[in-house]
Amino acid sequence: MSSLMICPLARARWRLMRAWDAGFRTLAAGGAENGRQFLEFVLEGSRLKASALGNTLATMTTAEKEGLKGWEYLPASVYRNISDKLYEKRKNAALEVEGAVKNYAAAGEHDKIAAIIDSLKFYVEPDRPLSAITNNRKGGLIGLAAVTVGLAGDANQHLDRIVPPVLKAFADPDGRVRYYACEALYNIAKVTRGDFIVFFNDIFDALCKLSADSDPGVQSAAHLLDRLIKDIVTESDQFSIGEFIPLLRERMNVLNAHVRQFLVGWITVLDSVPDIDMLGFLPDFLDGLFNMLSDQSHEIRQQADAALREFLQEIKNALIDHGRMAEILVQRALAVDEFTRLTALEWVNEFVNLGGQQLVPYYSSILEVVLPCISHKDESIRVVAKETSEKLKNVKAKPENGLDIEAVLQVAQRELESDSEATRLEALRWISVLLERYRTEVMSSIDKIFEALLKSLCETSDEVVLLVWEIQAGIAGDGQRFRRLMVCLVDRFKTDHALYEKRSIMVIRRLCTLLSSEKVYRELAIVLEGEADLELATMVVEELNLILVTAPELKELRALPEVLA
């Protein structure tokens, strides 16, 4: 019975030794001692390890064989214990690694330290034979951190070998390995401090992903590491904001709540560092912050809002290119989310205060969102929109500064068809302002809005109707257009009985105030003389006589000799 049990074991050992024989023939360049240490480790460890390694040795590259030299510089027990399932054994093995590396560093034997690092990478890197076992990966990470601690001030010259395999472990499928990767990188960062900054983008990217990790333990470890990295960055003079911003801009589109919280946290921290100019790069991540204002998480909305308000305060005391951010703000002012829309309008409003001239090329785009918001159901939005519109009208913009008068006029014309009276009124006010300031440019496009103005005369609002006639009066600056205005007035009385019955006296008196009352009466007399509808002509003449006798604004006209006669 016992012989039957021994034979399979003997055969297994025979197959194992044949595999090793083939493998070690390829390790001649690595030295006999290298092979002995490696074999000692395997035979005292798992037979499964030996079988896996024996089959891969023959395919190793020269560089990989060189990496096995590290086995010569540490006792075999260290390599066994550092991957033991018991934490205490792994910890004691790490202390041995730390002590050995410290001695090698003191002796200046950095080639041996490099070999030890490479041997530990066999445990960690996914494409290495030993990394298939979870405890090996944990042990390798502990070992790499121990090497860094042992190196202390000399660690910077080996970071290129140490950090990349640790970062790769952040994506390990096993949560405990990811946890150990965070712990290892924490210890590495704690030792190297400023020298660690060169890997910042890779570390930030890895932490960004870990912030949304499904394992609470990993999340907790990642948060501790994140705080340490923030401390290092804030005290370092080697951090490059220019190299970091493209990565931040890319990550700002992520929707995960944990990642968003992570990103806002970093933006806030970096903005607090005096030597880091986050304000200069604000256009690169401004849209992402606005996008977070509509997040389902109340906490994230608050954090994003706090960050935006802080930036807005900083802008008041800084010279920045407001125009670069105008397009972002205009798009966000169209958001369905009311909080996002209000915040965007507040920014635009403040931008007009700080750099109104820089916004001139964006006037039409800004008005496109401001005018409809004047009638918004939310009072806060209405107030800010109205205030912004008034401020924009007060900016003495010039075409040579990029003002597209025709585009602004088109926006105002479209809003004349708005369902809201407040928006229509503001659109008319804009047309009036444009006509007053840029008469030549507006007159070249006036025929395009003439019909829209006539339609507005059908309004139920006296204020709208009067404003339309004020604009019409402003247009009627020469004889031909003045005659056209009077013809238009009589035609409107003829076709719109409500206008004639309710507002004819009001309209005529307003035109007499805006224009010369004498000229208005003379032109109307000529138009009415040729009017085919005698009944209408008679009624209008009667009203003109009544106005002439009673209206205070026609006092000068009544004093003329020909009128008195």
C-alpha positions in Angstrom: 0.0 0.0 0.0 2.8 2.3 0.9 4.7 1.6 -2.2 1.7 2.6 -4.3 1.7 5.9 -2.6 5.4 6.5 -3.0 5.6 5.7 -6.7 3.5 8.6 -7.9 5.4 11.0 -5.6 8.7 9.7 -7.0 7.5 10.1 -10.5 6.4 13.7 -9.8 9.8 14.5 -8.4 11.5 13.0 -11.4 9.4 15.1 -13.8 10.1 18.2 -11.7 13.8 17.6 -11.7 13.8 17.1 -15.5 11.9 20.5 -15.8 14.5 22.2 -13.6 17.3 20.6 -15.5 16.0 22.1 -18.7 15.4 25.4 -17.1 18.8 25.8 -15.4 20.6 25.0 -18.6 19.3 28.3 -19.8 20.4 30.1 -16.6 24.1 29.6 -17.2 24.6 33.4 -17.5 23.0 33.9 -14.2 25.6 31.8 -12.2 25.4 28.6 -10.3 24.7 30.3 -7.0 21.7 32.0 -8.5 20.3 28.7 -9.5 21.0 27.1 -6.1 19.2 29.8 -4.2 16.3 29.7 -6.5 16.0 25.9 -6.4 16.3 25.9 -2.6 13.3 28.3 -2.4 11.2 26.3 -4.7 11.9 22.8 -3.3 11.1 24.0 0.3 8.0 25.8 -1.0 5.1 24.7 -3.0 5.5 22.0 -5.6 2.9 23.9 -7.7 5.3 26.9 -7.8 8.1 24.6 -8.9 6.1 23.1 -11.7 5.0 26.5 -13.0 8.4 27.9 -12.8 10.2 24.9 -14.3 8.0 25.2 -17.4 8.8 28.9 -17.9 12.5 29.1 -17.2 13.4 27.9 -20.7 11.5 30.8 -22.3 12.9 33.6 -20.1 14.7 36.5 -21.8 18.2 37.4 -20.9 16.9 40.5 -18.9 14.6 38.2 -16.9 17.4 35.8 -16.1 19.5 38.7 -14.9 16.6 39.6 -12.6 17.0 36.3 -10.8 20.4 37.3 -9.6 18.7 39.1 -6.7 18.1 35.7 -5.2 21.8 35.6 -4.4 21.7 38.7 -2.2 19.0 37.7 0.3 18.5 34.5 2.3 16.1 32.1 0.7 14.0 32.2 3.8 13.2 35.9 3.1 11.7 35.0 -0.3 9.6 32.2 1.3 8.4 34.2 4.2 7.6 37.4 2.4 4.9 35.6 0.6 3.7 33.6 3.5 0.0 33.6 4.4 0.8 34.8 7.9 1.2 38.6 8.1 3.9 38.4 10.9 6.1 36.3 8.7 5.7 38.7 5.8 6.4 41.6 8.1 9.6 40.0 9.5 10.8 39.2 6.0 10.3 42.8 5.0 12.4 44.0 7.9 15.2 41.6 6.7 14.9 43.1 3.2 15.0 46.6 4.7 18.1 45.8 6.8 20.0 44.1 3.9 19.2 47.0 1.5 20.4 49.5 4.1 23.7 47.7 4.3 24.1 47.4 0.6 23.3 51.1 0.2 25.9 52.0 2.9 28.5 50.0 0.9 27.5 51.6 -2.4 26.4 48.3 -3.9 23.4 49.6 -5.8 23.8 46.9 -8.4 22.8 44.3 -5.8 19.9 46.5 -4.7 18.7 46.7 -8.3 18.9 42.9 -8.6 16.9 42.5 -5.4 14.2 44.9 -6.7 14.1 42.9 -10.0 13.7 39.6 -8.1 10.8 41.1 -6.1 9.1 42.2 -9.3 8.8 38.5 -10.2 6.2 38.4 -7.4 4.2 41.4 -8.5 4.2 41.9 -12.3 1.3 40.2 -14.0 3.4 38.5 -16.7 5.8 37.0 -14.2 5.5 33.3 -13.1 5.4 33.9 -9.4 2.7 36.5 -9.6 0.0 34.0 -10.3 -0.3 33.4 -6.5 -2.1 36.1 -4.5 0.2 35.9 -1.5 3.2 36.3 -3.7 1.8 39.6 -5.1 1.2 40.8 -1.5 4.7 39.8 -0.5 6.3 41.4 -3.5 4.6 44.7 -2.7 5.7 44.6 0.9 9.2 43.8 -0.3 9.4 46.7 -2.7 8.2 49.1 0.0 10.8 47.6 2.4 13.6 48.2 -0.2 12.5 51.9 -0.4 12.6 52.3 3.4 16.0 50.7 3.5 17.3 53.0 0.8 16.0 56.1 2.5 17.7 59.1 0.9 19.1 57.0 -1.9 15.7 55.7 -3.0 15.3 58.2 -5.9 17.8 56.4 -8.1 15.7 53.2 -7.9 12.2 54.6 -8.1 12.0 53.9 -11.9 12.2 50.2 -11.0 10.1 50.3 -7.8 7.0 52.4 -8.6 5.7 51.0 -11.9 5.1 47.5 -10.6 3.3 48.9 -7.6 1.1 51.0 -9.7 0.2 48.0 -11.9 -1.0 46.3 -8.8 -3.6 49.0 -8.3 -5.6 47.2 -11.1 -5.2 43.7 -9.5 -8.4 41.7 -9.5 -7.9 40.8 -5.8 -9.0 43.5 -3.4 -6.4 42.6 -0.8 -3.6 43.0 -3.3 -5.0 46.5 -4.2 -5.0 47.3 -0.5 -1.4 46.2 -0.2 -0.5 48.3 -3.3 -1.9 51.4 -1.6 0.0 50.6 1.6 3.2 50.0 -0.3 2.9 53.2 -2.3 2.1 55.1 0.9 5.4 53.9 2.5 7.3 54.6 -0.7 5.9 58.1 -1.0 6.5 58.8 2.7 10.2 58.1 2.2 10.8 59.7 -1.1 8.5 62.8 -0.8 9.4 65.3 -3.5 11.3 62.8 -5.6 8.0 61.0 -6.0 6.4 63.9 -7.9 7.8 62.6 -11.3 5.2 59.8 -11.1 2.3 62.1 -10.1 0.2 61.8 -13.2 0.3 58.0 -13.1 -0.4 58.0 -9.4 -3.3 60.4 -9.8 -4.8 58.3 -12.6 -4.6 55.2 -10.4 -6.0 56.9 -7.4 -8.8 58.3 -9.5 -9.9 54.8 -10.4 -9.4 53.5 -6.8 -11.6 56.2 -5.5 -14.5 54.3 -7.0 -13.3 50.9 -5.9 -15.9 48.4 -4.8 -13.9 47.3 -1.8 -14.4 49.7 1.2 -11.0 48.7 2.6 -9.3 49.6 -0.6 -11.2 52.9 -0.7 -10.0 53.7 2.8 -6.4 52.9 2.0 -6.6 55.0 -1.2 -8.0 58.0 0.8 -5.0 57.8 3.2 -2.6 57.6 0.3 -4.5 60.5 -1.4 -4.0 62.7 1.6 -0.3 62.0 1.7 0.1 62.8 -2.0 -1.7 66.1 -1.5 0.7 67.0 1.3 3.7 66.2 -0.9 2.4 68.2 -3.8 1.6 71.2 -1.8 5.1 71.4 -0.4 6.9 70.5 -3.6 8.4 72.9 -6.1 8.7 70.2 -8.7 5.0 69.7 -9.4 4.1 70.7 -13.0 0.5 72.0 -13.3 0.9 72.2 -17.1 1.5 68.5 -17.4 -1.3 67.6 -15.1 -4.1 69.7 -16.6 -4.7 67.5 -19.7 -5.2 64.5 -17.4 -7.6 66.5 -15.2 -9.5 67.7 -18.2 -10.0 64.2 -19.4 -11.2 62.9 -16.1 -13.7 65.7 -15.5 -16.2 63.9 -17.8 -16.5 60.9 -15.4 -19.9 60.5 -13.9 -19.1 58.3 -10.9 -19.9 60.2 -7.7 -16.7 59.0 -5.8 -14.5 60.0 -8.7 -16.1 63.5 -8.9 -15.6 64.0 -5.2 -12.0 63.0 -5.7 -11.5 65.4 -8.6 -13.1 68.4 -6.8 -11.0 67.7 -3.8 -7.8 67.9 -5.9 -8.9 71.1 -7.7 -9.6 72.7 -4.3 -6.2 71.7 -2.8 -4.2 72.7 -5.9 -6.0 76.1 -6.0 -5.0 76.7 -2.4 -1.3 76.5 -3.2 0.1 80.0 -3.9 2.7 78.9 -6.4 0.2 76.9 -8.5 -1.9 79.0 -11.0 -5.1 77.0 -11.3 -7.0 80.1 -12.4 -5.0 80.3 -15.6 -6.2 76.8 -16.5 -9.8 77.3 -15.3 -11.2 77.0 -18.9 -9.8 73.5 -19.1 -12.0 72.2 -16.2 -14.7 74.8 -15.8 -17.2 72.9 -17.8 -16.6 69.8 -15.7 -17.3 71.7 -12.5 -20.5 73.1 -13.9 -21.5 69.6 -15.0 -21.2 68.5 -11.4 -23.8 71.1 -10.2 -26.6 68.7 -11.4 -25.1 65.6 -9.8 -27.6 63.5 -7.9 -25.4 63.7 -4.8 -26.2 66.8 -2.7 -22.6 66.7 -1.3 -21.0 66.8 -4.7 -23.3 69.7 -5.8 -22.2 71.6 -2.7 -18.5 70.9 -3.3 -18.6 71.9 -6.9 -20.6 75.0 -6.1 -18.1 76.0 -3.3 -15.2 75.5 -5.8 -16.9 77.6 -8.4 -17.7 80.4 -6.0 -14.1 80.5 -4.8 -12.8 80.8 -8.4 -15.3 83.5 -9.1 -14.0 85.5 -6.1 -10.4 85.0 -7.3 -11.3 86.2 -10.8 -12.4 89.5 -9.3 -8.8 90.2 -8.4 -7.0 88.7 -11.4 -6.4 89.5 -15.0 -7.8 86.7 -17.0 -9.2 86.1 -20.5 -13.0 86.2 -19.8 -13.8 85.5 -23.4 -12.3 82.0 -23.3 -14.9 81.0 -20.8 -17.8 82.8 -22.3 -18.8 79.9 -24.6 -18.7 77.4 -21.7 -20.9 79.7 -19.6 -23.4 80.3 -22.5 -23.8 76.5 -23.0 -24.3 76.0 -19.2 -26.8 78.8 -19.1 -29.0 76.7 -21.4 -29.0 73.8 -18.9 -32.3 72.2 -17.9 -31.0 72.1 -14.3 -32.1 75.4 -12.8 -29.2 75.6 -10.3 -26.6 75.1 -13.1 -28.4 77.7 -15.2 -28.5 80.2 -12.3 -24.8 79.7 -11.5 -23.8 80.2 -15.2 -25.9 83.4 -15.4 -24.2 84.7 -12.2 -20.8 84.1 -13.8 -21.8 85.9 -17.0 -23.2 88.7 -14.9 -19.9 89.0 -13.0 -17.9 88.8 -16.2 -19.8 91.7 -17.6 -18.7 93.7 -14.6 -15.1 92.7 -14.8 -14.4 92.5 -18.5 -17.4 93.5 -20.6 -15.3 94.5 -23.6 -13.8 91.0 -23.8 -17.3 89.6 -24.1 -18.3 91.8 -27.1 -17.7 89.0 -29.7 -20.1 86.8 -27.6 -22.9 89.3 -27.3 -25.3 87.4 -29.6 -24.7 84.1 -27.9 -25.1 85.6 -24.4 -28.3 87.4 -25.4 -29.6 84.1 -26.8 -29.7 82.7 -23.3 -30.3 85.9 -21.3 -33.4 87.1 -23.1 -35.5 83.9 -22.5 -34.3 83.8 -18.9 -35.9 87.2 -18.3 -39.2 85.3 -18.3 -38.0 82.2 -16.4 -40.3 80.8 -13.7 -37.5 81.1 -11.1 -37.3 84.6 -9.7 -33.6 84.3 -9.0 -32.9 83.5 -12.6 -35.2 86.3 -13.8 -33.4 88.9 -11.6 -29.9 87.9 -12.7 -30.9 87.7 -16.4 -32.5 91.2 -16.3 -29.5 92.7 -14.5 -27.1 91.1 -17.0 -29.1 92.4 -20.0 -29.0 95.9 -18.5 -25.3 95.8 -17.9 -24.6 94.6 -21.4 -26.6 97.5 -22.9 -24.4 99.8 -20.8 -21.2 98.5 -22.3 -20.2 100.8 -25.1 -19.3 98.0 -27.5 -17.9 98.8 -31.0 -18.0 96.7 -34.2 -14.2 97.0 -34.5 -14.0 95.1 -31.1 -15.9 92.2 -32.5 -19.5 93.2 -32.1 -21.7 91.4 -34.6 -24.6 93.9 -34.8 -26.6 91.8 -37.3 -26.3 88.7 -35.2 -27.5 90.6 -32.1 -30.4 92.1 -34.1 -31.4 88.6 -35.3 -31.5 87.3 -31.7 -33.7 90.2 -30.7 -35.9 89.7 -33.7 -36.5 86.0 -32.8 -37.4 86.9 -29.2 -40.1 89.2 -30.5 -42.0 86.0 -31.1 -41.6 84.8 -27.5 -44.6 83.8 -25.5 -43.5 86.0 -22.7 -44.2 89.7 -22.7 -41.1 90.5 -20.5 -38.8 88.8 -23.0 -40.5 90.6 -26.0 -40.2 94.0 -24.2 -36.5 93.4 -23.5 -35.9 92.4 -27.2 -37.6 95.6 -28.3 -35.4 97.6 -25.9 -32.3 96.0 -27.5 -33.5 96.9 -31.0 -34.0 100.4 -29.8 -30.5 100.6 -28.2 -28.9 99.2 -31.4 -30.8 101.7 -33.6 -29.7 104.5 -31.4 -26.0 103.5 -31.3 -25.4 101.9 -34.6 -28.0 103.5 -36.9 -26.1 102.9 -40.1 -25.6 99.2 -39.5 -29.1 98.6 -38.2 -30.8 100.5 -41.1 -29.0 98.2 -43.6 -30.9 95.3 -42.0 -34.1 97.0 -40.9 -36.2 95.6 -43.7 -35.6 92.1 -42.2 -37.2 93.0 -38.9 -39.9 95.4 -40.2 -42.6 92.7 -40.4 -41.7 91.4 -37.0 -42.2 94.9 -35.6 -45.6 95.3 -37.3 -46.7 92.0 -35.8 -45.9 93.3 -32.4 -48.5 96.0 -32.9 -51.1 93.4 -32.3 -50.0 93.1 -28.7 -52.4 93.4 -25.8 -49.8 95.3 -23.9 -49.7 99.1 -24.2 -46.1 99.1 -23.2 -45.1 96.8 -26.1 -47.1 98.7 -28.6 -45.7 102.1 -27.6 -42.2 100.7 -27.7 -42.7 99.4 -31.2 -43.8 102.8 -32.4 -40.9 104.4 -30.6 -38.6 102.2 -32.7 -40.6 103.0 -35.8 -40.2 106.6 -35.0 -36.5 106.1 -34.7 -36.4 104.4 -38.0 -38.3 107.3 -39.7 -35.3 109.6 -39.9 -35.6 110.7 -43.5 -38.5 111.8 -45.8 -39.0 108.5 -47.5 -39.1 106.4 -44.3 -41.2 109.0 -42.5 -43.8 108.8 -45.3 -43.7 105.0 -45.1 -44.3 105.1 -41.3 -47.4 107.3 -41.7 -48.8 105.1 -44.5 -48.1 102.1 -42.2 -50.0 103.8 -39.3 -53.1 104.5 -41.4 -53.0 100.9 -42.8 -52.8 99.5 -39.3 -55.8 101.6 -38.2 -57.7 100.2 -41.2 -56.9 96.5 -40.6 -56.7 96.4 -36.9 -59.8 97.9 -35.5 -58.8 97.1 -31.9 -55.6 99.2 -32.3 -57.6 102.1 -33.7 -60.4 102.0 -31.1 -58.2 101.5 -28.1 -54.8 103.0 -28.9 -55.0 105.4 -31.9 -54.9 108.5 -29.7 -52.2 107.1 -27.5 -50.0 106.1 -30.6 -50.5 109.5 -32.4 -49.6 111.5 -29.2 -46.5 109.3 -28.7 -45.3 109.9 -32.3 -45.9 113.6 -31.9 -43.7 113.5 -28.8 -40.9 111.5 -30.4 -41.1 113.3 -33.8 -42.1 116.8 -34.8 -45.8 117.1 -34.2 -46.1 119.5 -37.1 -44.4 117.0 -39.4 -46.6 114.2 -38.2 -49.7 116.2 -38.9 -48.6 117.3 -42.3 -47.6 113.8 -43.4 -50.8 112.3 -42.1 -52.8 115.0 -43.9 -51.1 114.0 -47.2 -51.7 110.3 -46.6 -55.4 110.8 -45.6 -56.0 113.0 -48.6 -55.3 110.0 -50.8 -57.1 107.5 -48.7 -59.8 105.6 -50.5 -61.6 104.7 -47.3 -63.4 108.0 -46.7 -65.0 106.8 -43.5 -61.7 105.9 -42.0 -60.1 109.1 -43.2 -62.9 111.1 -41.6 -62.6 109.3 -38.2 -58.8 109.8 -38.2 -59.2 113.5 -39.0 -61.7 113.9 -36.2 -59.2 112.3 -33.7 -56.4 114.5 -35.0 -58.5 117.5 -34.3 -59.3 116.3 -30.8 -55.7 115.6 -30.0 -54.7 119.0 -31.4 -57.1 120.7 -29.1 -56.5 118.7 -25.9 -53.0 117.2 -25.9 -50.4 119.1 -23.9 -47.6 117.8 -26.1 -49.1 119.7 -29.1 -49.1 123.1 -27.4 -46.4 124.5 -29.8 -48.3 123.2 -32.8 -51.5 124.9 -31.5 -49.6 128.2 -31.3 -48.7 128.3 -35.0 -50.5 131.1 -37.0 -52.0 128.7 -39.6 -53.5 126.5 -36.9 -54.9 129.5 -35.0 -56.4 130.8 -38.3 
